[in-house]
Amino acid sequence: MSQTLHMFAVRVTTAGALGAAYMVLYKAALRRVDFDLIPVSALRRVRWWSTHATVVLAVSLTLTVLGLVLSTAT
C-alpha cells in the first residue's frame, strides 16, 4: 500500500469516527434539551441539525468503514 493511500485512509477513518462520535453525543443531548430555553436566534440551527443528525451519523459511519477497508487493502 502506498504511503499516500494509507494517510488518506487514516484521515477518512478519523473524520468518520469523529463525526459519528459528535452525532451520537448530539442525539443524546437532544433527548434532554428543553427547546424553550434555546435562544430564538439558534433555534432554527438546532432544529435543522436535529432533523439531519441521523443522516450525518450514517455518512460518518460509512466514512469510518470505508477508511478501515482502505487501510486494510493491500
C-alpha positions as CSV (number, residue, x, y, z in Angstrom):
1,M,0.0,0.0,0.0
2,S,1.3,3.4,-0.9
3,Q,2.0,5.9,1.8
4,T,-0.4,8.4,0.3
5,L,-3.3,5.9,0.3
6,H,-2.5,4.9,3.9
7,M,-2.6,8.5,5.0
8,F,-5.8,9.1,3.2
9,A,-7.4,6.0,4.8
10,V,-6.3,7.2,8.3
11,R,-7.8,10.7,7.7
12,V,-11.1,9.3,6.3
13,T,-11.3,6.9,9.3
14,T,-10.6,9.7,11.7
15,A,-13.1,12.1,10.2
16,G,-15.8,9.5,10.1
17,A,-15.2,8.4,13.7
18,L,-15.2,12.0,15.0
19,G,-18.3,12.8,13.1
20,A,-20.0,9.7,14.4
21,A,-19.0,10.4,18.0
22,Y,-20.2,14.0,17.7
23,M,-23.6,13.0,16.3
24,V,-24.1,10.3,18.9
25,L,-23.4,12.9,21.6
26,Y,-25.7,15.5,19.9
27,K,-28.5,13.0,19.6
28,A,-28.1,12.1,23.3
29,A,-28.2,15.8,24.2
30,L,-31.3,16.3,22.1
31,R,-33.2,13.9,24.3
32,R,-32.7,16.1,27.3
33,V,-32.9,19.6,25.8
34,D,-35.6,22.0,26.7
35,F,-36.3,23.8,23.5
36,D,-37.9,26.7,25.4
37,L,-34.5,27.6,26.8
38,I,-32.8,27.8,23.4
39,P,-32.5,31.4,22.1
40,V,-34.6,32.1,19.1
41,S,-31.5,33.0,17.0
42,A,-30.2,29.5,17.4
43,L,-33.4,27.5,17.3
44,R,-33.5,27.1,13.5
45,R,-30.0,25.7,13.5
46,V,-30.8,23.3,16.4
47,R,-33.9,22.1,14.6
48,W,-32.0,21.6,11.3
49,W,-29.3,19.6,13.0
50,S,-31.9,17.5,14.9
51,T,-33.6,16.7,11.6
52,H,-30.4,15.8,9.8
53,A,-28.4,14.2,12.6
54,T,-29.3,10.6,11.6
55,V,-28.1,11.2,8.0
56,V,-24.9,12.7,9.2
57,L,-24.4,9.8,11.6
58,A,-24.9,7.3,8.7
59,V,-22.5,9.2,6.5
60,S,-19.9,9.3,9.3
61,L,-20.2,5.6,9.9
62,T,-19.9,4.9,6.2
63,L,-16.7,7.0,6.1
64,T,-15.3,5.1,9.1
65,V,-15.9,1.8,7.5
66,L,-14.5,3.0,4.1
67,G,-11.4,4.2,5.8
68,L,-10.9,0.9,7.7
69,V,-11.4,-1.0,4.4
70,L,-8.9,1.2,2.6
71,S,-6.4,0.8,5.5
72,T,-6.5,-3.0,5.3
73,A,-6.3,-3.1,1.5
74,T,-3.1,-4.5,0.1
